[in-house]
Each structure stands twice: as structure tokens, then as C-alpha cells.
């Protein structure tokens, strides 16, 4: 494995961990602010988290279709967070998670879509199958 491929592997792991941390924070933040938490909503959030982790695992394994779906979903998430950032009438401190979400999803879009290190890592994975 070349240095560029190793860099792509490390960055892919770091971006994936960041996305999962944003997902966990979103789940916690939602349930901390809603007075009545239902079991159905908790199950829905757990399923969403598992699907996110699965999608990231498929990206790590070099599946191109998973990368494309992730870029589309992270783009929608970034646009939603940006729109909420400017339309919500709340205190600025309450908007910090939206800024973090926008930042992490933007980095993920850039990494999975445009970086040479991820392309090299993906090519390495596909060659060794």
C-alpha cells in the first residue's frame, strides 16, 4: 500500500467516525429536546444510525454505488442544515450543531468525491478483490 493509499484509508476512517459522531449527536439532541419520547421514534433513529454505519462500511469496502448515494445524501443534509441555519429563530448557541453538521458533511462530500487519496485507496481496494 502506497503512502497516498494509506492517507486515503486514514482519512476515510476519520471522516466516517465524524459522520457517525454527528449522527449520534443528532439522535441525542432530538431526544433531549422532545418532551415525549416514543419507542417508535427511538427505533427509527437506531435504524437510521445502523443504515448510516452500513453505508460507510460499504464505502470503505470500495463500493462505488454506496459512495454516490452517500454524496447525494450528504449534499441533501448539508443543504438542509444550511437552510435551517438561516431560517431558525433560535439563539446562536442552538445553531452550533448545524454548523458542525454542515462542516462534517461538506468534508465528507469533498473527500469521497474529489480527493486523490480516496481515489487511490478505492483503486487499491478494487485491485485486491
C-alpha positions in Angstrom: 0.0 0.0 0.0 1.5 3.3 -1.1 1.6 6.4 1.1 -1.3 8.0 -0.8 -3.4 4.9 -0.4 -2.7 4.8 3.4 -3.6 8.5 3.6 -6.9 7.7 1.9 -7.6 4.9 4.3 -6.9 7.0 7.4 -9.0 9.9 6.1 -11.8 7.6 5.1 -11.8 6.2 8.7 -11.7 9.7 10.2 -14.5 11.1 8.0 -16.6 8.0 8.8 -16.1 8.4 12.5 -17.0 12.1 12.3 -20.2 11.3 10.4 -21.2 8.7 13.0 -20.5 11.2 15.8 -22.7 13.8 14.1 -25.4 11.1 13.8 -25.2 10.2 17.5 -25.3 13.8 18.5 -28.4 14.4 16.3 -30.1 11.5 17.9 -29.3 12.7 21.4 -30.1 16.3 20.6 -33.5 15.3 19.3 -34.4 13.1 22.2 -33.1 15.7 24.8 -35.3 18.4 23.4 -38.6 16.5 22.8 -40.6 16.0 26.0 -42.4 12.8 25.0 -40.1 10.2 23.5 -41.8 7.3 21.9 -40.4 3.9 21.3 -41.1 4.1 17.6 -39.0 7.2 17.2 -36.1 5.6 19.1 -36.3 2.6 16.9 -36.4 4.8 13.8 -33.3 6.7 14.9 -31.4 3.4 15.7 -32.3 2.0 12.3 -31.1 5.3 10.6 -27.8 5.1 12.5 -27.3 1.4 11.5 -28.0 2.3 7.9 -25.5 5.1 8.0 -22.9 2.9 9.5 -23.6 0.2 6.9 -23.3 2.8 4.1 -20.0 4.0 5.4 -18.8 0.4 5.7 -19.7 -0.3 2.1 -17.8 2.9 1.0 -14.8 1.7 3.0 -15.0 -1.6 1.1 -14.8 0.2 -2.2 -18.4 0.1 -3.5 -18.9 3.0 -5.9 -22.7 3.0 -5.8 -22.5 3.5 -2.0 -20.1 6.4 -2.5 -22.5 8.1 -4.9 -25.5 7.6 -2.6 -23.6 9.0 0.3 -22.5 12.1 -1.7 -26.2 12.7 -2.6 -27.4 12.2 1.0 -24.6 14.3 2.5 -25.4 17.0 -0.1 -29.1 17.0 1.0 -28.0 17.1 4.6 -25.7 20.0 4.0 -28.4 22.0 2.2 -30.9 21.2 4.9 -28.5 22.3 7.7 -27.6 25.5 5.8 -31.3 26.3 5.2 -32.1 25.7 8.9 -29.1 27.8 10.0 -30.5 30.8 8.3 -34.2 30.2 8.9 -34.4 29.1 12.5 -35.3 31.8 15.0 -33.3 30.5 17.9 -30.3 31.5 19.9 -26.9 31.3 18.1 -25.7 28.6 20.5 -28.5 26.4 19.4 -27.3 26.6 15.8 -23.8 25.3 16.6 -24.7 21.7 15.8 -25.9 22.8 12.4 -22.6 24.5 11.7 -20.8 21.3 12.7 -23.1 19.1 10.6 -22.5 21.4 7.6 -18.7 21.3 8.1 -18.5 17.5 8.6 -20.9 16.7 5.6 -19.0 19.1 3.4 -15.7 17.5 4.2 -17.3 14.1 3.5 -18.5 15.3 0.1 -15.1 16.6 -0.7 -13.3 13.5 0.5 -15.5 10.9 -1.1 -15.9 12.9 -4.3 -12.7 14.7 -5.1 -9.6 13.8 -3.2 -6.8 11.8 -4.8 -6.1 9.9 -1.6 -9.6 8.4 -1.5 -9.5 7.6 -5.3 -6.1 5.8 -4.7 -7.5 3.9 -1.7 -10.6 2.9 -3.6 -8.5 1.7 -6.6 -6.3 -0.3 -4.2 -9.4 -2.0 -2.7 -10.8 -2.8 -6.1 -7.4 -4.2 -7.3 -7.1 -6.5 -4.3 -10.5 -8.2 -4.6 
